[in-house]
Every structure is written in structure tokens, then in C-alpha cells.
């Protein structure tokens, strides 16, 4: 058992989630719909979540010199405290840009998203457009 535990610790786990369409929720729950925890889209919130801290993606000088450009769409949730949860890349023109965009989103903080005056979990997406000509000094 100790040997098996050591082997397990050496494994690096990667979780890949592929979503097609809006999140799906169980239609039946033994405790009723009041106990189903689900995210709200931006249209159902009292207002667009207010950013408290936004970090910009890091775009190294070497990427600028190479002309590395492209779009990245990051999917994420904002929890009831305003923290970003589970950022994931929906689409990306380049994996380096995807990593930079996701790292930035992880640092973001928001005022708690509200629905009917109560804090809720919100589902969001952000599009990043990396264009060297707009970033040049």
C-alpha cells in the first residue's frame, strides 16, 4: 500500500473539460429545485459584475518581436464572494497566448454578482485580442 501511494503521488493529473452549449443541470433532484446549485448567466444578474482587481496578461517582449498575435476566449465563473473559479480556455489561436490569458483571469476579483439582491454564482467569458501593433511602445 505504501508503494502504491508513492506511485500515485508521482502522477501529474490534468483535467480537460469540453463543454458544448450552455451548462446542463439535473431536471430532477430528490431535494427539489431549491437545492440545485447552478450558475447564472450575465443576462439574469441584477447588473454586470463590477471588477475590483483586473490583471492584464503578460505579453513578453520576445513575443512582441516575433509578432505573436491571436485571440483567446476564456470561460470562467465568479463565485458569491467575487473570486474567479475554474478559468478554462474555450478557443485560442496560440497555446502561449492561452496560458497568458488564463493566468491573468485567475488573478481577477469582482464585487459579488447579484441576482434579486442576493450573491450568486455567475458564468462569464472574456475575449482577449493579442495584437503586437497595439502593444508596441
C-alpha positions, -999 to 999 in steps of 0.1 A, spaced: 0 0 0 28 24 8 44 17 -26 11 23 -44 7 56 -25 42 68 -36 34 59 -73 1 79 -70 19 110 -57 43 109 -87 14 112 -111 6 146 -126 -31 149 -132 -46 171 -159 -83 176 -162 -98 186 -195 -134 197 -197 -151 201 -230 -184 219 -230 -208 222 -258 -237 247 -253 -249 261 -220 -243 242 -188 -268 214 -182 -285 208 -149 -303 178 -134 -340 182 -141 -349 161 -111 -334 163 -76 -346 143 -46 -345 175 -25 -363 197 -50 -352 226 -73 -343 249 -43 -312 227 -37 -299 227 -72 -267 248 -74 -263 264 -108 -245 294 -123 -264 324 -136 -257 339 -170 -250 376 -172 -285 384 -186 -301 371 -154 -280 391 -130 -290 425 -115 -261 440 -133 -227 432 -150 -202 421 -123 -181 450 -112 -143 444 -114 -124 451 -82 -90 440 -95 -81 432 -131 -46 419 -141 -35 423 -177 -20 393 -195 18 392 -196 30 398 -232 68 393 -232 90 415 -254 101 383 -273 65 377 -284 62 413 -295 93 410 -316 81 377 -331 47 393 -340 29 367 -320 -8 375 -322 -43 360 -319 -75 357 -300 -82 337 -268 -116 331 -253 -115 323 -215 -146 308 -198 -148 312 -160 -172 316 -131 -174 343 -105 -184 329 -71 -206 346 -45 -176 363 -29 -164 377 -62 -135 353 -67 -128 338 -101 -133 300 -103 -123 274 -129 -109 295 -157 -106 275 -189 -98 282 -225 -127 279 -249 -107 288 -280 -72 300 -286 -51 308 -317 -19 300 -298 -13 280 -266 12 306 -253 -14 333 -256 -40 310 -240 -17 304 -210 -11 342 -206 -48 350 -207 -58 322 -183 -31 333 -158 -44 369 -159 -80 358 -153 -70 337 -123 -59 370 -106 -92 389 -113 -116 398 -85 -151 412 -87 -178 426 -64 -201 396 -57 -225 391 -86 -261 397 -76 -295 383 -86 -325 398 -69 -302 414 -45 -285 381 -34 -250 369 -42 -249 341 -68 -225 321 -89 -221 337 -124 -209 322 -156 -187 345 -178 -165 346 -208 -138 371 -218 -122 376 -252 -86 386 -253 -72 401 -286 -34 399 -287 -21 423 -314 15 433 -313 9 466 -331 -14 478 -304 11 468 -277 42 484 -291 58 512 -270 
